[in-house]
Amino acid sequence: MATSYESENDLAEALRRAEKAHGEHEQRTGKADPDWPEWYALYMVRERAGEELPT
């Protein structure tokens, strides 16, 4: 699925939201996630598409 952002600021804000959500994910799992880039990508694509977000 193609995902685009309107501006650098729009992309930066999406990254900040993903970072916050991923921090909560790591707290729930109790461990660092070495696959965080994939998790961020999934979160950001789903968020933009209005789909269910990963937990």
Biopython code that builds the backbone (N, CA, C, O; Angstrom):
import numpy as np
from Bio.PDB.StructureBuilder import StructureBuilder

atoms = [
    (1, "MET", "N", (0.844, -1.171, 0.000)),
    (1, "MET", "CA", (0.000, 0.000, 0.000)),
    (1, "MET", "C", (0.891, 1.236, 0.000)),
    (1, "MET", "O", (1.818, 1.345, 0.802)),
    (2, "ALA", "N", (0.610, 2.140, -0.881)),
    (2, "ALA", "CA", (1.363, 3.389, -0.940)),
    (2, "ALA", "C", (0.929, 4.316, 0.189)),
    (2, "ALA", "O", (-0.255, 4.425, 0.508)),
    (3, "THR", "N", (1.901, 4.971, 0.776)),
    (3, "THR", "CA", (1.646, 5.927, 1.845)),
    (3, "THR", "C", (2.449, 7.174, 1.552)),
    (3, "THR", "O", (3.622, 7.097, 1.187)),
    (4, "SER", "N", (1.822, 8.316, 1.710)),
    (4, "SER", "CA", (2.554, 9.564, 1.479)),
    (4, "SER", "C", (2.229, 10.555, 2.582)),
    (4, "SER", "O", (1.224, 10.436, 3.283)),
    (5, "TYR", "N", (3.108, 11.532, 2.713)),
    (5, "TYR", "CA", (2.951, 12.583, 3.710)),
    (5, "TYR", "C", (3.039, 13.921, 2.999)),
    (5, "TYR", "O", (3.775, 14.071, 2.023)),
    (6, "GLU", "N", (2.296, 14.875, 3.487)),
    (6, "GLU", "CA", (2.172, 16.166, 2.832)),
    (6, "GLU", "C", (3.419, 17.029, 2.965)),
    (6, "GLU", "O", (3.690, 17.863, 2.101)),
    (7, "SER", "N", (4.176, 16.836, 4.037)),
    (7, "SER", "CA", (5.335, 17.698, 4.285)),
    (7, "SER", "C", (6.310, 16.988, 5.213)),
    (7, "SER", "O", (6.007, 15.933, 5.771)),
    (8, "GLU", "N", (7.484, 17.586, 5.365)),
    (8, "GLU", "CA", (8.454, 17.057, 6.314)),
    (8, "GLU", "C", (7.874, 17.050, 7.720)),
    (8, "GLU", "O", (8.076, 16.099, 8.475)),
    (9, "ASN", "N", (7.157, 18.104, 8.070)),
    (9, "ASN", "CA", (6.555, 18.207, 9.394)),
    (9, "ASN", "C", (5.516, 17.110, 9.595)),
    (9, "ASN", "O", (5.455, 16.511, 10.669)),
    (10, "ASP", "N", (4.710, 16.839, 8.593)),
    (10, "ASP", "CA", (3.701, 15.784, 8.649)),
    (10, "ASP", "C", (4.361, 14.423, 8.901)),
    (10, "ASP", "O", (3.887, 13.637, 9.721)),
    (11, "LEU", "N", (5.447, 14.159, 8.194)),
    (11, "LEU", "CA", (6.189, 12.912, 8.380)),
    (11, "LEU", "C", (6.822, 12.857, 9.760)),
    (11, "LEU", "O", (6.773, 11.818, 10.419)),
    (12, "ALA", "N", (7.411, 13.948, 10.207)),
    (12, "ALA", "CA", (8.035, 13.995, 11.529)),
    (12, "ALA", "C", (7.010, 13.731, 12.626)),
    (12, "ALA", "O", (7.294, 13.012, 13.584)),
    (13, "GLU", "N", (5.830, 14.305, 12.490)),
    (13, "GLU", "CA", (4.774, 14.075, 13.485)),
    (13, "GLU", "C", (4.351, 12.607, 13.488)),
    (13, "GLU", "O", (4.105, 12.038, 14.552)),
    (14, "ALA", "N", (4.264, 11.993, 12.315)),
    (14, "ALA", "CA", (3.910, 10.572, 12.233)),
    (14, "ALA", "C", (4.979, 9.721, 12.914)),
    (14, "ALA", "O", (4.659, 8.752, 13.602)),
    (15, "LEU", "N", (6.236, 10.080, 12.724)),
    (15, "LEU", "CA", (7.323, 9.356, 13.392)),
    (15, "LEU", "C", (7.241, 9.514, 14.903)),
    (15, "LEU", "O", (7.490, 8.556, 15.635)),
    (16, "ARG", "N", (6.901, 10.689, 15.377)),
    (16, "ARG", "CA", (6.754, 10.907, 16.832)),
    (16, "ARG", "C", (5.613, 10.075, 17.401)),
    (16, "ARG", "O", (5.744, 9.511, 18.487)),
    (17, "ARG", "N", (4.498, 9.990, 16.683)),
    (17, "ARG", "CA", (3.380, 9.170, 17.159)),
    (17, "ARG", "C", (3.775, 7.698, 17.182)),
    (17, "ARG", "O", (3.438, 6.975, 18.119)),
    (18, "ALA", "N", (4.491, 7.256, 16.148)),
    (18, "ALA", "CA", (4.949, 5.868, 16.100)),
    (18, "ALA", "C", (5.925, 5.590, 17.238)),
    (18, "ALA", "O", (5.863, 4.535, 17.869)),
    (19, "GLU", "N", (6.822, 6.532, 17.497)),
    (19, "GLU", "CA", (7.785, 6.362, 18.590)),
    (19, "GLU", "C", (7.070, 6.187, 19.931)),
    (19, "GLU", "O", (7.417, 5.306, 20.718)),
    (20, "LYS", "N", (6.073, 7.029, 20.182)),
    (20, "LYS", "CA", (5.327, 6.946, 21.439)),
    (20, "LYS", "C", (4.603, 5.609, 21.544)),
    (20, "LYS", "O", (4.664, 4.946, 22.579)),
    (21, "ALA", "N", (3.925, 5.218, 20.482)),
    (21, "ALA", "CA", (3.190, 3.948, 20.495)),
    (21, "ALA", "C", (4.135, 2.768, 20.639)),
    (21, "ALA", "O", (3.815, 1.789, 21.313)),
    (22, "HIS", "N", (5.303, 2.859, 20.005)),
    (22, "HIS", "CA", (6.263, 1.761, 20.094)),
    (22, "HIS", "C", (6.846, 1.653, 21.502)),
    (22, "HIS", "O", (7.100, 0.549, 21.985)),
    (23, "GLY", "N", (7.056, 2.780, 22.152)),
    (23, "GLY", "CA", (7.509, 2.759, 23.547)),
    (23, "GLY", "C", (6.505, 2.034, 24.432)),
    (23, "GLY", "O", (6.889, 1.261, 25.309)),
    (24, "GLU", "N", (5.230, 2.281, 24.204)),
    (24, "GLU", "CA", (4.180, 1.590, 24.962)),
    (24, "GLU", "C", (4.187, 0.100, 24.632)),
    (24, "GLU", "O", (3.978, -0.731, 25.516)),
    (25, "HIS", "N", (4.425, -0.238, 23.375)),
    (25, "HIS", "CA", (4.517, -1.637, 22.942)),
    (25, "HIS", "C", (5.656, -2.340, 23.681)),
    (25, "HIS", "O", (5.481, -3.448, 24.188)),
    (26, "GLU", "N", (6.817, -1.697, 23.742)),
    (26, "GLU", "CA", (7.961, -2.305, 24.426)),
    (26, "GLU", "C", (7.703, -2.435, 25.924)),
    (26, "GLU", "O", (8.153, -3.402, 26.539)),
    (27, "GLN", "N", (6.997, -1.494, 26.518)),
    (27, "GLN", "CA", (6.649, -1.610, 27.938)),
    (27, "GLN", "C", (5.747, -2.824, 28.161)),
    (27, "GLN", "O", (5.931, -3.563, 29.127)),
    (28, "ARG", "N", (4.777, -3.030, 27.272)),
    (28, "ARG", "CA", (3.866, -4.177, 27.409)),
    (28, "ARG", "C", (4.607, -5.496, 27.260)),
    (28, "ARG", "O", (4.335, -6.447, 27.993)),
    (29, "THR", "N", (5.544, -5.560, 26.316)),
    (29, "THR", "CA", (6.259, -6.810, 26.079)),
    (29, "THR", "C", (7.400, -7.009, 27.067)),
    (29, "THR", "O", (7.854, -8.134, 27.273)),
    (30, "GLY", "N", (7.865, -5.924, 27.680)),
    (30, "GLY", "CA", (8.935, -6.012, 28.655)),
    (30, "GLY", "C", (10.311, -6.240, 28.058)),
    (30, "GLY", "O", (11.231, -6.674, 28.751)),
    (31, "LYS", "N", (10.452, -5.948, 26.767)),
    (31, "LYS", "CA", (11.765, -6.124, 26.132)),
    (31, "LYS", "C", (11.908, -5.181, 24.947)),
    (31, "LYS", "O", (10.931, -4.702, 24.371)),
    (32, "ALA", "N", (13.162, -4.939, 24.613)),
    (32, "ALA", "CA", (13.448, -4.105, 23.441)),
    (32, "ALA", "C", (13.064, -4.863, 22.177)),
    (32, "ALA", "O", (13.191, -6.085, 22.108)),
    (33, "ASP", "N", (12.602, -4.132, 21.195)),
    (33, "ASP", "CA", (12.170, -4.726, 19.932)),
    (33, "ASP", "C", (13.227, -4.465, 18.866)),
    (33, "ASP", "O", (13.328, -3.342, 18.372)),
    (34, "PRO", "N", (14.024, -5.482, 18.494)),
    (34, "PRO", "CA", (15.051, -5.261, 17.482)),
    (34, "PRO", "C", (14.472, -5.008, 16.089)),
    (34, "PRO", "O", (15.175, -4.511, 15.209)),
    (35, "ASP", "N", (13.211, -5.341, 15.885)),
    (35, "ASP", "CA", (12.551, -5.138, 14.592)),
    (35, "ASP", "C", (11.729, -3.850, 14.574)),
    (35, "ASP", "O", (10.722, -3.755, 13.873)),
    (36, "TRP", "N", (12.174, -2.861, 15.355)),
    (36, "TRP", "CA", (11.400, -1.623, 15.463)),
    (36, "TRP", "C", (11.176, -0.927, 14.126)),
    (36, "TRP", "O", (10.116, -0.324, 13.959)),
    (37, "PRO", "N", (12.098, -0.965, 13.155)),
    (37, "PRO", "CA", (11.797, -0.283, 11.889)),
    (37, "PRO", "C", (10.560, -0.862, 11.199)),
    (37, "PRO", "O", (9.745, -0.117, 10.655)),
    (38, "GLU", "N", (10.420, -2.182, 11.221)),
    (38, "GLU", "CA", (9.240, -2.812, 10.622)),
    (38, "GLU", "C", (7.976, -2.417, 11.374)),
    (38, "GLU", "O", (6.939, -2.161, 10.764)),
    (39, "TRP", "N", (8.067, -2.369, 12.716)),
    (39, "TRP", "CA", (6.912, -2.002, 13.538)),
    (39, "TRP", "C", (6.498, -0.569, 13.232)),
    (39, "TRP", "O", (5.312, -0.291, 13.049)),
    (40, "TYR", "N", (7.466, 0.344, 13.175)),
    (40, "TYR", "CA", (7.173, 1.740, 12.846)),
    (40, "TYR", "C", (6.495, 1.825, 11.483)),
    (40, "TYR", "O", (5.485, 2.512, 11.329)),
    (41, "ALA", "N", (7.049, 1.130, 10.501)),
    (41, "ALA", "CA", (6.495, 1.185, 9.144)),
    (41, "ALA", "C", (5.056, 0.702, 9.126)),
    (41, "ALA", "O", (4.189, 1.338, 8.525)),
    (42, "LEU", "N", (4.800, -0.422, 9.783)),
    (42, "LEU", "CA", (3.443, -0.958, 9.835)),
    (42, "LEU", "C", (2.502, 0.037, 10.513)),
    (42, "LEU", "O", (1.401, 0.286, 10.022)),
    (43, "TYR", "N", (2.929, 0.598, 11.626)),
    (43, "TYR", "CA", (2.121, 1.567, 12.359)),
    (43, "TYR", "C", (1.794, 2.768, 11.476)),
    (43, "TYR", "O", (0.639, 3.184, 11.390)),
    (44, "MET", "N", (2.798, 3.314, 10.828)),
    (44, "MET", "CA", (2.605, 4.523, 10.040)),
    (44, "MET", "C", (1.727, 4.284, 8.815)),
    (44, "MET", "O", (0.903, 5.132, 8.471)),
    (45, "VAL", "N", (1.893, 3.154, 8.162)),
    (45, "VAL", "CA", (1.052, 2.840, 6.995)),
    (45, "VAL", "C", (-0.394, 2.628, 7.439)),
    (45, "VAL", "O", (-1.321, 3.163, 6.831)),
    (46, "ARG", "N", (-0.580, 1.850, 8.498)),
    (46, "ARG", "CA", (-1.949, 1.597, 8.974)),
    (46, "ARG", "C", (-2.607, 2.868, 9.491)),
    (46, "ARG", "O", (-3.791, 3.096, 9.243)),
    (47, "GLU", "N", (-1.854, 3.695, 10.204)),
    (47, "GLU", "CA", (-2.422, 4.944, 10.717)),
    (47, "GLU", "C", (-2.915, 5.809, 9.558)),
    (47, "GLU", "O", (-4.023, 6.343, 9.601)),
    (48, "ARG", "N", (-2.093, 5.940, 8.535)),
    (48, "ARG", "CA", (-2.444, 6.778, 7.386)),
    (48, "ARG", "C", (-3.665, 6.218, 6.652)),
    (48, "ARG", "O", (-4.477, 6.976, 6.121)),
    (49, "ALA", "N", (-3.790, 4.877, 6.625)),
    (49, "ALA", "CA", (-4.900, 4.222, 5.926)),
    (49, "ALA", "C", (-6.160, 4.150, 6.787)),
    (49, "ALA", "O", (-7.219, 3.749, 6.305)),
    (50, "GLY", "N", (-6.048, 4.539, 8.066)),
    (50, "GLY", "CA", (-7.213, 4.454, 8.946)),
    (50, "GLY", "C", (-7.532, 3.042, 9.378)),
    (50, "GLY", "O", (-8.672, 2.734, 9.726)),
    (51, "GLU", "N", (-6.524, 2.179, 9.358)),
    (51, "GLU", "CA", (-6.715, 0.773, 9.740)),
    (51, "GLU", "C", (-6.334, 0.553, 11.197)),
    (51, "GLU", "O", (-5.785, 1.443, 11.847)),
    (52, "GLU", "N", (-6.630, -0.641, 11.702)),
    (52, "GLU", "CA", (-6.291, -0.988, 13.086)),
    (52, "GLU", "C", (-4.778, -0.917, 13.281)),
    (52, "GLU", "O", (-4.008, -1.436, 12.472)),
    (53, "LEU", "N", (-4.371, -0.268, 14.362)),
    (53, "LEU", "CA", (-2.946, -0.086, 14.629)),
    (53, "LEU", "C", (-2.379, -1.287, 15.372)),
    (53, "LEU", "O", (-3.098, -1.949, 16.119)),
    (54, "PRO", "N", (-1.083, -1.575, 15.173)),
    (54, "PRO", "CA", (-0.461, -2.664, 15.924)),
    (54, "PRO", "C", (-0.357, -2.296, 17.399)),
    (54, "PRO", "O", (-0.316, -1.119, 17.757)),
    (55, "THR", "N", (-0.317, -3.304, 18.234)),
    (55, "THR", "CA", (-0.188, -3.052, 19.679)),
    (55, "THR", "C", (1.107, -3.598, 20.185)),
    (55, "THR", "O", (1.401, -3.485, 21.375)),
]
sb = StructureBuilder()
sb.init_structure("model")
sb.init_model(0)
sb.init_chain("A")
sb.init_seg("    ")
for serial, (resi, resn, name, xyz) in enumerate(atoms, 1):
    if name == "N":
        sb.init_residue(resn, " ", resi, " ")
    sb.init_atom(name, np.array(xyz, "f"), 0.0, 1.0, " ", f" {name:<3s}", serial, name[0])
structure = sb.get_structure()
